[in-house]
Amino acid sequence: MVPSCSARTGMVRHICHGVSNRSASYKGVSNPGVSNQGARSLGLSTSNVSFPRVGSGRNIWLGGSAHSLSSLVARPLLGSRQAKPYSVHFHARPARASASVADNGGAPGEDVFPSVLPKAFDFSAEEKIYAWWEGSGYFKPDESALQPGTAGTDSSTKDDINSAFVISMPPPNVTGALHMGHAMFVTLEDIMARFWRMKGRPTLWLPGTDHAGIATQLVVEKMLASEGISRQQLGREEFVKRVWEWKEKYGGTIARQIRRLGASCDWSRERFTLDDQLSKAVVEAFVRLHNKGLIYRGTYMVNWSPFLQTAVSDLEVEYSEEPGTLYFFKYPIAGGTEDDYLPVATTRPETILGDTAVAVHPEDERYKKYVGLQAVVPMGGGRTIPVIADDYVDMQFGTGCLKITPGHDINDYAIGQRRDLPIINILNKDATLNENAGAFCGLDRFEARKQVWEQLEKEGLVIKQQPHLQRVPRSQRGGEVVEPLVSRQWFVHMQPLAAPALEAARTGELTIIPERFEKIYEFWLDNIRDWCISRQLWWGHRIPVFYPSWDSSRPAPIAGEGGGGAEEGAEEYVVAGTEAEAREKVRERYGDEAAETVRLEQDPDVLDTWFSSGLWPFSTLGWPNEAANDYKNFYPTSVMETGHDILFFWVARMTMMGLEFTGQLPFHTIYLHGLVRDAQGRKMSKSLGNVVDPLDTINEFGTDALRYTLATGTTPGQDVNLSMERLGANRAFVNKIWNAGKFILQNLPTKEDEKQWQRLGQVKFDTPEALAALPLAERWLLSRLHSLVDEVTEAYMAYEFNAAGRRIYDFFWSDFADWYIEASKTRLYSGFRSSSSSSSSDTEGEQQEQSAAAASAASAASAASAASAASAASAAADGAQAQAQGVLVYAFDTVLRLLHPYMPFASEQLWQALPHDPALPSLMLAPWPSAGLPRDAQAQEEFDDLQALVRAIRNVRAEYSVEPAKKIAATVISAPALSPAIQGERDVLALLSRVDAASLHITSEQPDAAAAAACVHVVAAEGLEAYLPIADMVDVGKELQRLGKQQAKLTADVNSCRSRLSSKKFVDKAPAAVVEGVKKQAEEAEEKLVLVTRRMEQLQAMATTAATTVS
């Protein structure tokens, strides 16, 4: 036969392979377009649509580019016979002007969203889509509906669309290249931003970069070194100029890479910590803290980097366990005999030259007699130091005697402060020994260590050496060993700032996710130390302090004006943002003449990068100008999302600074993520060769798969192990979604039917009446979907992104793709519908009677009545088809909205291809699905029973190795209450369980004993069972042989386990876990053995019954 095409609206009625569509063995498929009747059932227009008749060729043309019939369905149609496919061609979209980036709100060009979806999502489309988003201004918050002062509303308790949702992006270093840590925070923050944007709240995600003082200076110094130039040769001004030039040339790299991740941040508000506005904020903060007496200059212990020759923060020091040596030597007691000495152990013998005491525990009987005496410092030229008693000393470590070097150990420094011990510094800035080291002056510290030990040996003071695993502090940037060093620096007095930040956490005003980090936060703030904020660098915010000097003596201050130093006898200084401001302060203090003749020298140090970063949530919004629009509209922010490793170093400082300078918390919620590790849980490092480049990953797996993997692979605060297997699995998930989208699109009317297309995109099932009008499968799916919306929305609002993503995955893969899409084929394709005359709802005798009655009635009916009946049946089929199309579009649209925050690119391209409200230019601007939509509990129960029945039949097919291509007969015994539901979805049951629809009997009566004996009997649910006569489809001998082998093996396993368990020796001596394991093995083997034995008995019974019936 030649395929025929109906002129009915957009619909290929039948594509046959030489078989009548009235035949029970019909294998044809009707095109899933919308007929007039089907369109009307959805309220769609059917006018002005026609298609040309098709001649004898093998192609059916509907306009546009060609698609083979095999591509019409995402998966092969069950039961379709192999034949050359017919090609079905859909109209292309009307041509538009091509443009990757449209004006604000403009339509994307063909090169962004092609009219025909490719076979799989093309990762190269991501950059075009992103450029269109950004160029259209979709990342900017809608400020028209904002109510000033409502920013930062707690999103977990109040869903106010007039309050802004604001996130400040943790600023990556301007020197940075994208790594998985960036990918993690960008993914999580973009999920939040896209979710709340779709929820209707004006959303601002503010991006920026950090000037990264040490890192950037190092990069430029290395670049200069390659040119044979040092920064000292250039001088400070020229060097800073070169750094700015580098920043302008290379500083945008990290921002471009963040775009690749799909970050929907407002790039028009991008900030840099050295911008003029942010620099003004830094000066203002310094001045205010200094005026309150919270900033001071003092001499204290710091982390000193000999390579960088600057103090570094605790975060810039990394500790590693390294093999070392513990050196034991004698500290002679002054005036004592040879036996009067204190045995001391140290890992750094060179620091002996800076010792100012030897400490023992007050209760250590071994050394009590020496407390209060003097000990002679070896190689110290006869210098003596006191022997003191201190509780800090651990009597069990080493010898129980501790040399105290306040200038080179943080704990010794604390003891020295308590005991008023002098501080001797033996190191230069480059970690060579200075003049206080006597004969060792000028030596590198490690060379000095060797020579000091050799000298101790010569003096007879060595006891021994022993290997010792020690925790070594190394510079994060240079890799060299960091030295504790007493240095004159600028500090912030932190206790007054910490108190309100601590109170906010304890009262619940500040929420930390996960909750366990609240204790860590509180511990740090309870035990906070003053913060060293000065760095001996040239790149950064220079400390706004100027030191005045005059050629003649210092002028006397004007009466009533005080000095500028923070300490008694400290050098004079003024705090000011510029030299001009400093001069005016000198004028105020000393008068006009002094101001005209003063020389002002600015402090050479710069501020710790964390100082400016601590102001980030509000300095980026215009502070200290509290009248700035952004400050009024978007401060305080909503959430601070970042890694748990900088909870104290950055997040706590932002909290303290925000409360100090604005009187408000800078955010109400802190969300902490973990580290991204490799598949084995190891930290990624170049030395291990396990670093995974996000850009390489994006090129191979796509951005959406990477984002989904990171977001669903961990819970707050937990590290995530990133494996290629998981990335591959999630790429397959993206493909699954893509294929589902293609299937739906290929089963819709063409887009040229604009009214139908638009109305189809507006179909909703948001009322109980709309839901009740649908068949069972559709009511089940939409009930599950509406429950999903509520669950996922709650998870999003609770920051449970792992749970939300997993729930969407389970629904889509199982409920939607595996069940409903398959079930929908019975509505979409006539080849999967039962003939209305072949009812199989009762016993065989009743069926014969009904068949006879039907035949008699048919012979008596008039031709007109027959035509009318056929028309009604066709209309009913078209109505079911249209309903299925509406449900597919509605459900898929909803899933895409739920998935969009995780997978913005593929979801956007699919959504653009689907029918949708033309007033919505982008999925990212589409409303979030409403909560509390209707659901049908009875439909869910009934379809659950149907699923159970399908699974039971599938299991039998698998257990008895029935070939997938073979259809089987089935008699379903259903309780009267379930019969309408099962009967109503008989086509779905037949299709999904591979049952021959003509041989599917649904009844409420049990078969006789003989018939039952020839079948496999399964109970699917209470009141629902089936008898499957499969003896003629199974090679009984081969199957019995296979099962016999299983039976023998399981019998052996059971006997082995029981033998071991009967051994008293084994039970008494084996670990309890091992014994329990053997018991479990025995139980599992026994259960399997029962099933295999029962299967063999059923096979034998079926074979015997079949043989008897034949004879």
N, C-alpha and C positions, 0 to 999 in steps of 0.2 A: 504493500500500500504506500501511497504518497502522503506525506504529512499535510494536514490542512490547517489553515489559520483562520480563526474566527475574526470577523470585523468588529467583534464586541470590544469594548474599551480596553486597549492595552493588553489584550489577553490572547495567548496562544492556547486554544482550548485543548487540543490533544496532540501529542507527539507520539505516534505509535510505531511499533516495529512489526507491522503486518498482522496484528492481533486485534480483534474487536474489543472495544472497551467494555462491552457487556459480558465478556467472558470472565469466568472466575479466575482464570490464570493470566489476566491482563497485566502486562508489565509496563504499560505506557505511563507517561508523566504529563500532567497538564501544566502549562506555563502558569506561574503564580501571579500573573497580573490581576488587576481588579476588574471584575465584570460590572455591568450597570447595577445589578442587584447588590453585589458585594459592596460597591462604592456607596450606594445609598444607605446600606446598613451602618456605614460610618459617617454618613452625612456628606459624602464626597460628590463633587460634580461629575457628571458623565458626558457632558455635551462637547461637541466639536472635536471629537477624537476619532480617528479612523486609521486603519493600517491597510496597506495593499495586500491583495491576495497573493499567495505564494504558488508558484508553478510547480513543476516536477523536480526542481533542484533540491539539494540536501540542506540548503540554508534558509533560515527564516530571518528576514531583514526588518528590523524596527528602527533603523537609523543609527548613526554613530558607528563606533568601532565594534568589531566582532568579538563575541565570547562564545567559546564552545559550550555545549550543554554540560560537559563534564565539569566546567567551572561554575555552572549555575548553582550547584550545591556544594557546600563546604566539604562534605564527605560523600563517598559513593552511596547512592540510594539503595537501601536494602531491598533485595529482590529484583533489582533491575537487570535485564539480560544484557550481555555484552553485545554491543552493536556500534557501528560508526556513529559518533555523536552528531546531533544537529547543532548548528551554530545559531545562537540567539543574539541579536544585535540591539543594543539599547541606544537611544538618542544621546548624543553628547550634550554637555551644558552649552548654553549660548556663549559665543566668544566674548571675552572681556579684554580690556586693556591689561596687559601683563605688568605686574609691579610686585616686587617682593615686599616692599614697605609702602603701605598706604598712608594717606593722611589720617589724622585722628578719626577713628570710627569708620575708615574707608574699607571697602570690600577687598579681600585679598585677590591677587591675580592667579591665573592658571598655574604659574610656576610655583605657587605656594601650596595650593590645593588642587591638584589635577582632577579633571572631570571623571576620569576612570581610575579607581583605586588600583595600585600595583598589586602584584601577587602577594607580596609581603611588605610590611612597613619599611620604607627606605630611610635609613638613618640620616642620609644626607639632607632630608627634608627638614630636620630639626632646626638647623640654623636659619632657614628661610622662615619657618613658622615663628621662631623667636624674634627675628628682625621685624616681622609683621606685628607681633604683639607690642614690641617696644616702640616701633614707629607709630603705632595707633594710639599710644598713650594709655594702654590698658593697665600699666603698672602703677599709675598715679592714683592717689586716693580721691574720691569724690568729696570735695570739701563743702559742697553746697548744702548738704544735709547735716553738717556737723554742728554740735552744740558745744561751744568752747567750755573747757573745764571738765568734760566728760571723758577725756582720753584715759586710757589705762583701765577702763571698767573691767572688773573681774569677769572674764569670759566664762568661767566655770559656773557662775551663779546668776549672771545677768546677760541676756541676749538682746541688747539694745542696739538697734540698727543705726541709731543716731550717734552712738559713741564710737570713737575710732579704735581700731585694733592696730597696735604699733609694735614693731620689733626693730631694734637696732642691731644690725648685723655685726657680729664680732669682727673688728677690722683685721683682715689678714695683713701680714707684713707686705709692704710695697715691693720688697725684693722677692716675694714668694712665688713659687710655681705650684700649681694645683696638686694637692695630694689627697689621700682618702679622708683625712680629717676634715678638710674643706668640704669634700663631697658629702660627708655625713651632716655637717651643720647646715649646709645649703639645702640639702634634701629636707631635713626636719623643719627648718624655718619656712621653706617654701610651701610645705604641706600646710603649716599653720596659716600662712598668708593667703593661699588660694582657698582654703576652707572658709575663713572668715570673710573673704571678699565675696565668695558665692553666697554666704549667709546674709549678705547685704550690709555689712559694716564697712564704712570707709576704712580702707586698710593701707597702712604705710609700712613698708619694709625698707628701712633706710640703709643703703650700702656705704662702704668707705674702706679706706686702707690706713694702716698705721705706718708712721715714718720709720719705725723699727731702728732706733738709734744705732745700736751696736752692729746689727746685721747689715744695714745699708752702708755704714761707714766702712765695714770690712770689705764689702763688695767693691766699693770705689777705690779703696786703698790697693786691693789686688789688681784692679784695672790699671791704676797708676804705676804700680810696681812693674807691670808688663811693659810700661813705657820708660822704665828706669827712673821714675820720679817718686819721691815720698811726700806725704802730706806736710811734713815739716818744711820741706823745700818750697812747697807752694805757699805755705802760710794759711792761716785760718780762713780769711775772707775768700781767697781764691779757691781753696779746697771746698768750702761750702757751696760756692758757685758751681763747681764741677759736680757736686752731688746733686744739686738741683737739675743740672743738665741731664745727668743720668736718669733721674726720676722722670723727667718729662719724656725721655726717649723710651725707657723700659718699664716705667712704673705702671702702665696700663695693662700689662700682660695678665696679671692675676684677675683683673676685672673681666677681661675678655674670656678667660677660661671659666670663670664663674657663670658667665652667660651660657656656656655650653651645657651647664647643668640644669638650665631652665629656670634660673632664679628670677622670680617676678618682682624684683625690687625696683624702687623708683630711682633710676639712674640720674634723673634730673636733679636729685638732691644728694648725689654722691659727695662724700666728705673725705678730707685728708687731714690727719691730725696736726699738720703744720699749715693748714689754711689760715688766712688772716683771722677769720672769725674764731676759729678754735684756739689760735694763739692768744687772742685777746682774753678768751675764757680762762686759759691757763694762767696768764698774768693775774687776772682778777682773783682766781682761786688762791694763788700764792700770797697775794697781798692780804686777802681776808684772813687766811690762816695765820700769817705772820702778825697781823694786827691783834689777833686774839691770843698771841703768845704760843701758838701751836706749832710754828716752824722756828727752829733754832739751829745754830751751828755748834757742833761739838766734836769731841774726839772719842770715837767708839770703835768697836770691832765690826769689820765688814768682810764680805767675800771679795778677795782681790784677785783679779785676773792678770797674771804677769805678762801674758801675750798681748792682751788688749790694753793693759796698764790703766785699768779703771775698776772701780767697785762694780759688782754685778749683783743682781737680785738673786734670791734663793731659787727662783724658778729657772734661772739661767745656769744653775749648778746641777749637774747630774751625777748621781752616786753609782759607783760600780764596785762589785766585790772582786778584789784583785789579790793575788798572792803577794805577801810582803814578808817582812822580818821583824820580830820582836827582839830588841836589843836589851840585854840585862847588864847593868854595871853598878859600881859602888859609888855611893855619895859619902865621902868621909865626914866624920863628925869632928868639928874644930876642937883641937886640944885633946882628942881621944887617942886610943891605941890603934894598931892595925886592924883589930877586930871590931872597932867601933865605927860602923858605917851602916848606911841604909841601902839595901838592895833595891834598885829602881829599874823598871822596864819602860821602854819607849819605842815608838816606831820611827821617831825623827831625832836621832842623836844630835844633829846640828843645832837644834833649838835649846840644847843645854846651855848655850852661851847667852840665852835670854831668860834663864830661870831666875825667879826671885823668891822661891820658897820650895820646901819639900813637905808634903802633907801626908798624914797617916790618919786612920780612923781613931776616934777618941777611945774606943773600947778594945782596940787591938793591943793585947798584952805584950806582944813581941816588941813593940816600939814605944811604949808609954814612957820609958825612961829617957827617951831622946827628945820628947816634946818640950819646947822652950829653949832648946840648945841651938847652936849654929852649925850649919853644914858648909863644907868648902866646895865651891863650884869648880869642877875639873876644868883645867885649861883657862881658868878665870883670873889668873894672876893673884890668887889668894883671896879673891872676893868671897865673902860668906853670906849665907842666906838663912832665914829662920826655919826651924822645923815646927810645923803647926799641926793641930788636930782639927779635922773637918769631917762632918758626917757625909759629905759627898763621896769620900774615898770608899771604894769597894774592896773589902778585905780579901775577897776571893779571887780578884783579878790580878794577874801578874804576881808581884811580890807583896802587894798590899801597901806599897809606898808610891806616891804620885808626885812627880816633879811638876811644879806649877810655873807655867810660862804665860803670863797674862797677855803678852803681846802677840801670841801666835796660836791660841786655842780658845774657842768660844767658852768652854766650861771653865778653863783656867782664868779667863777674863772675869767671869762672874765671881769666882772665888776671890780673885784679886780685888774686885770692887768691894766685896763684903769685908775683906781683911785689910783693906787699905795698903795693898802691896804696890810697889813701883812697877812700871811697865817699861820693858826694854825691847826695842824693836831692832832686830838684827838683819832685816831684809831691805834691800832697795826695791824700787817699783818693778824692776825686771826680774826679781827673785834671785839676784846675786846677793851675797852677804856684804853688809856695810861695815863701817868702822867699829861698831860695837862688837864685831866678831873677832877683833884682834888679828891674829896671824892668818885667819881664814878670810879676811876681807877681800872682796873681789871674786871669790869663787862662786860658781853656780851652786845652788842649794843641794843638788844631788851629788855633785863632786865633793862638796863640803861634808856631806854625810859620810862618805867613804873616808875622808882624811881625818875627820873627828874621831871615828871609830878606831882608826889606826893609831891615833895619838893616845886614846884611852888604853889601848893594848900596851903601848910603850910605858905608860904610867902605872901599869899593873892594876887598872881599875875595871877590866873586863871580867864579867862572870860567864856569860854564854850568849849565843844567838839561837833562836828557834823560829821555824816557819810560822807565819801567822796570816790568816785571811783577813784582810782589812777593807773597810768601806772608804773608798777613795773619792773625794769630790773633784770633778773635772768640769771645765768650762764647756757649756753647751756649744759655744761658737768656735773656740780655738782648740778644744780638746785637751789643753794642758791642765795640770793639777792646780786647783785653786787654793790660795793661801788665806787663812784667817789673818787679818792684819788690822791693827789699830790705826785709824786714819781720821783726819779732820774732814768732816762731811756735813752736809745739810740734812736735817732730820725733821720728820713730822711726829709730834707727840700724839699717839694714836688712841690712848685710853678714852679720852673724852669723846672721840668720834665713834668708837666702837660701842659705847653704852647704848645709844638709841638704836643702832643697827641690831644689836643683840636682843633688845626688847621687842623689836618688830617681829623677829622670828619666834620668840617665846610666846607672844600673844596671838600668833597666827595671822597677823597682818601681812606677813611675808610668807609665802608658801614655797617650799623647796621640794622638787620632784627629782628623784625619789626621796621619800621622807627620811630614810636612814642618814642622808647627808646633813640633816639638820643638826645632829649631834656633832658632826665634824665641824660644821660652821660655828656652832656655839663654842666648841673647844678652842678653836683658833682665836675667836674674839675674846673669850675669857682669859686667854694667855697671850694676848697680843703684845708685841714689842714695838718700840718706836721704829719708824720706817726711814731708812736711808734713801733720800730722793735725789742725791747728786751723783753725777757720772762724769768721769774725766774723759769726755768725748767732745768733738766739735760739731757733730750733726745732731740736732734736736732743739728743744726749747731751752734757750740759754737762761740760766737762773737770773731772775730780774732783780739783781742786787748790784749796786755800784759802790765802789770804795773811793771816797774823796781824798785828795791830797793837795798840798800847796807847797810852793817853793819855800816859803817862810813857815813859821810855826802855825799850827792849827788855830783858826780864829775861835774866839769864845762864842758859844751859842747865845742867841738872843734870849733874854730873860724869859723863863717859862718853857723854853724848848728843851727837851731831853736829848740824850745821845741816841745813836742808832744801833748800837750793839745789843745783842740779846744776852750777853754774858758780862759779868763784872770784868772790866779790863779788856774786853774784846775790842778788835779793831773797829773803827767807825765805818758804818755803811748806811746806805739808804736803799729802800725797796721801791723800785719803779719799773714801768714797762719799757721806757725808752730813756736815752741819755738826756733828752730835753726835759722829761718829767723829773728825772733825778736832779738835774740842775735847779729846777724850780723848788724841789724839796730842800736842796742846800740853801737856796735863797730864803725859804721860810725859816730855816734853822739858824743860818749865820748872817743873813743880810745880803744886799746887792753886791757889795764889793767882793765878798767871799765867793758868790756864785759866778762872778765874771772871771775870777782868777783860778777857780778850782780845776784840777785835773780829775776826770772821772774814769775809773777803770772797772769795767763790768767783770763780775765773777766769771772765770774761764769755764766753769763746769756747766753741764746741761742737766735738765731734769730727767729722772727715770722715766722711760716710756710709759710705765704704768700710771704715772701721775696724770698725763693727758688722757690716757685711756680711761681712767677712773671718772672723767667728766663726760665721757662719750654719749650717754643717753640724753643729756640736756645741752651740752655744748653744740651738738650737731643740729639742734633745733632753735638756736639763736641766743641761748643764755650767754652772758648775763642780762641781755635785753629781754626781760620778761613780758614785754609788750609785743614781741615778735609773733607774727601769725602762727608760725609752725610751733612755737613754744606753747601758745595758748590752745592750739587745736590738738596737739599730739603729745603733750607731756602732762602727766607721767606716761611712760610707755606701758605696754601690757605684759610682755614676757621677755625674759632674757634667757636665750637658749645658747648653751656653750658646753665645752668639755668639763667633766668633773675635776680634772687636774688643775684648773685655774679658779676653782671656787673661792679660794682665799685671795690669791694674788691679784685677781681682777674683779670678780663678782662682788666679793665682800667690800672691796674698796669703792666700787661704784655705789653700793648701798650706803656706805658711810658718807661719801661725798654728796650723794643726792640728798640725803637727809640734812646734811650740814648746810648746803648752799641753796636748796630749794624748799626745804621744810617738808618734803614729801619723799616717799620711797620712789626710786626711779622706775620701778616695775613691781607688780604685785606677785609675780610668779617667776621662779627660777627653774628652768628645765635643764637637767644635766644629762648629756650623753656620754657613752664610754668611748674607748679607743677602738679603732679598726685594726684588727690583727689578721694574720694570715690564716690559712685553713687549719693549721696545727695549733693556733692560739698564740703564736709567737709575735712579738712586736715587730713591725716592719722596719727593716734597716738595710742600708746598702751593704753592710758587712755580711749579712745573712743572704743577700741576694733575693729577698722575698718581697721587695717593694712592688706594689701593684699601682701602675699609673692610671689615674681615672680617665685620662684622654684616650689611652689605648683601650681601656675597658669599654668606653663609650663607642669607639669605632668598631669594636667586635660584637658587643652585646646590645648597644643602644643605651641612651640616657635613661629611658623609662625602666629598663630591666635593672640598671645599676641603682637607681633611686629606690625602686621597690625592694630590692635585696637589702639595702642598708636600712630602710625604714622598718621592715618586717623581721629583720634578723636579730633584733635585740630589744631589750626593754630599757627604760630609763636607767642611766648609771652603769649599765652592764656593757662590757666590751663585746664587739661583734667579730666573729671569725668569718672572714670573707673567702669563699672558695669559688673556683671556676665552675664547679658543678651546680652550685646554687644560682650563679649568674646565668648559666645555660638553662636551668629549669625555669627561671623567671623570664628569660627571653622567649622560651616556649609558651609561657603564659601570655606574653604580649601577642605572640603569633596566634594563640587560641582566640584571643579577643578580636584580633584582626580578621581571622577567618569567619568568626561569627558575624562580624559586621558585614563582610562581603556576602555571606549567605543571605542575610536580611535584605541588603540592598538589591540583590539579584532576584529577590522574591517580592519586590514592591513595584507599583506602577512606575512608569517613566517620569522623570522630573519635568518633562514638557507639559504634563497635566498639572499645571501650577496650582490650581485650586485644590485638586485632590492631594497633591504633595503637601501643601500648606496645612490643609485640614488634618491630614494624617499626622503631621507633626504636632497638632494641638489636641490629639486624642488623649483623654485622661480618664483614669478610673479612680477618682478621688471621692466618690460617694458610694454608699452601700448599694444603691440602686444600680449604678453602673457596673459594680462588681457582680451583683446577683444575676445580671443578664447574660453572663458568660458561661461557657461550658466548664466542666469540672477541672480540666487541666489548666485552663487559664485562671480560674478562681484560685486554684492551689498556688500557681506560680506567683500571682500578684499578692496573695496573702503572705507568702514567704518574702517577697520583695519588700512589701511595706514593713514587715517586721525587721528586715535587714536595714532599712533606712533608719529606723529608730535606734537599733543597736549600734550601727556605725556612727551615727551622729553623736550618740552619748560617748562612744569611745574617742572620737575626735575631740570633743569638749573636755574630756578627762586626760587628754594627751596620751592616750593608749593607742599609739599609731601601729604598733605591732598587731594588736588585737583587731583593730579596724581593718587593716590590710588583709589579714588572714581570713576574716569573716567574709569580706568581699570575694576573695579567692575561692573559698569553699562554695559560696552561693553561685558564683558564675560558672565554675568548672562543673559542679555537680548539678545543681537545680536547673540552671539556665541552659548550659550547653549540652550536658549529657542527657537531660530528661526533657526539658521543654522544647528545645530546638528539634529533637528527634520526634517528639509527640506532634509538633506543629506540622510536620510533613503530611500527616493524615488529613490536615485541613487544607494544606497548600497544594497537594498533588492528588489528583483523582485516582491515580494508580494505587494509593494506599487506603482508599475508602472501600468499605464493604458495599456490595450491591444491596440496595434496599429490599430486594426480594428474598435475599438469602439469610433470613433470620435464623439464629442458632441459639435461641434463648431458653429452650425447654428440652424435654427428653426427645429421643429419636422418634418415638411414636407420635408425639405431639407435633413434631416438625413435619412428619409425613402428612398428617391431617391438614396442617396449615398450608403445606405446599399444594395439596390437592385443592383446597378451598381457594387458594390464590389463583391456581390455574383456571378453575371454573369461573371465578370472578373476572379474570383477565379476558377470557374468551367471550364473555357476555358484555364487556365494556365497549363503549363506542370509541371510534377513532379520536373523537374530540376529547373524550375523557382521558384517554391515554396520553394525548399530547399535553393536556393540562397537568396531569400527574408528573410527566417528565419535566415540564417547565418548573413545577413546584420543587421537585427534587433538585433540579439544577440551581434554582434560586437559593435553596437551603444550603447547598454546597458552597455557593458563592458567598453567602452570608458568613458561613464558618471560616471561609478563607479570609474574608475581609477582617473578621474579628481577630484571627490569628496574626494578621499583618499589623493591626493596631496594637495588639499586646506585645509583639516582638519589638516594634519601634519604641513603645512606651517603656518597656522593661529595659531594653538596651540603652536607651537615652538615660534612664535613671542610673544604671550601672556606670555608664561613662561619667556622669556627674560625681558619683561617689569615688570613682577611681582617679578622677582628674588631678587631685592634689598629689597623688603618687606618680601617675603616668601622664604628664601634661601633653606630650607631643602626639603619641598615637591616639589618645582620647580626643584631642582637638581635631585631628584629621578625619577620624571616623565620624565625629559629631557633625563636622562641616558637610560630610557626604550624606548624612541622614536628613529626613524631614525635620525641621525645627522652626521655631518662631523667627520670622525674618527680622523682627525688631531686635533680636539678640545677635550681635555680630560675632561673638566668640563664646566658646564653652566656658572660659574662665570668668565671663560676666553673667553666665546663666544662673538663675536662682538655685540654691540648694534644695533638694527634694524635701517636701513638707513632712513633718512628723505626724504621727497619730492617724495615718490613713487607714481606711477600712480593711478588714481581713475577715476571712470566712473560716472559722475553726473547724466546722464540719467538713468543708472541702479539703482542708489539710489532712484530716483524719482519713477521709475516703481515698484521697490520692496516695497517702502513705500506705494504705492497704493494697492499692493497685501496684505500687512500687515493690512491695513485699512479694506480691505474686509474680511479678516480672523477674525479680531476683531469684525466686525459688525455681522458676522454670529455666532461667539461664544457668543456675547452678547444676541442675540435672543434666542439661546439655553438656556442660563442661565435664561433669563427673563421669558421664558415660561416653565422652569423646564423640558426640554427635557433630558431624561436620557443620561448620557455620553456614554453608550455603543451603543446607537441607532445612526445609520447613517441616514442623511436626504438627500432629493433631493434638488437641487438648480438650478435656472436659473439665470445666471449672464448676465446683460446687460452692455456691454462695448463699449465705444466710439471706432471707428475704430483705432485710434492711440494707444490705450491701448491693443487692442485685441491680437496682437502677444505676448506681454509680459505675459498676463494672460493665454493665451492658452499654451504658452511654459512652464508655471509652473502649469498646471492644476493638476498634481499629488501632488504638494506641497499644493496647495489650498485645494484639497480634503482631504489630510492627516491631515493638521493642523486645518481644520474647521470641521472635522468629517462629511464630505459629501461623499455620495456614488458616487464613480468615474463614475460608469455607468449611474448615474442619474444626472450628472453634465452637464448642457448645457450652453455653452458660445455663446452669440449672440449679435448682435447690434440692434435687433428689440424688441420693447416692446411687452409683451404678451397682448392678448385681455382682455377685461374688466372682463369676467367671470373667466378666469384663474387667473388674478391678484387678484380678490376678495377672492380667496381661499388660498391666500398666505400672509405671513408677508413680507412687502416691506421695505427694508433698503437701504439707500444711504450711500455708504462707502466713496466716494470721487467724485470730479467733473468728470462726464462721467463714473462713475462706481457704479452700484447698483445691488441688487439681490432680487429675489422673492423666498421665502422659503415656500413650501406647508407642513406645520407641523401639520395641524389639526388632522390627524389621529395618531399623536404621542403624543398628549396632552390630558389629561383628562380635557375636556373643563369645565365641571361642577365644578370640584374640583379647577381648576385654577381660574375660575370666582369667586368662593367663597373666595379664598385667596385674589384675587385682590380687591374684594368688601370690605373686612375688611380693607385693606390698604387705599382704597378710603374713607371709613368712618372716619378713624383716621386722614387722611390728611385733610379732610373737616373740622373736628373738630379743628384741629390745625390752619388752615387758619382762621376760624371764631373767634377763641380765640385771635389770634394775631390782627385781624382787629378790634375786639371789644376793645382791649386795646389801639390801635392806634387811635381809634375814640374818646377816652376819653380825653377831653381837660385837665383834672386834671392830668392824667398820663403823657401826652406829656409835660406839663408845669413844673411839679415838679420832675419827674424822671430824673436821670442823663442822659446826652446826649448819653453816651456810651450804657446805658441800652435801650434807645429808638431806637438807631440804631441797636442794637442787635435784638430787636423784629421785626423791619422792615426786617432785613435779614432773620430771621426765617420765616416770612410770605412769602417772595419771594421764598425761597427754597421750602417751603411746596406747594406753588402754582405751581411751576415748576414740582415737583414730581406728584402732583395731575393731571396735564395735561397729563403726560406720562402714568400714571396708567389708566386714563379714555380712552386714545387712545388705550392702549393695550387691555382693555376690549372690546372696539368697534371692534377691529380687530379680536379678538377671536370669538365674536358673529357673525361677518360677515363670517369668515372662516367656522364656524360650520353650518351656514345657507346654504352657497354655497355647502359644502360637502353633506349635507342632500338632497339638491335639485338634485345634481349630481347622488346620489344613487337612488333616487326615479325615 
